[in-house]
Amino acid sequence: MVDIVHRVGIKAPASDVYAALSRIDGLAGWWSQAATGDSKVGGTIAFRFHTEAGEEIGGFDMDVLELTPEQKVRWRVKGG
């Protein structure tokens, strides 16, 4: 299987970016408001997406594989 690696330039402190990628409230603030689960290594994060009327239209789950503060966040798609 091919790995997908995203590298995005962002003008913000590394601590802010890491918080947005490594915590449920951070992920819910920019990716999916319906992000739930355990964002610690070994946990699973569920991302769900909804229409404006609130109808679920899809989603996926990610296993949290690695968290290196202010440097690296690594997930693996579990399903979806």
Sequence and secondary structure as in RCSB ss.txt:
>XXXX:A:sequence
MVDIVHRVGIKAPASDVYAALSRIDGLAGWWSQAATGDSKVGGTIAFRFHTEAGEEIGGFDMDVLELTPEQKVRW
RVKGG
>XXXX:A:secstr
           S HHHHHHHHHSHHHHHHHT TEEEE  STT EEEEEEE TTS EEEEEEEEEEEEETTTEEEE
EEEE 
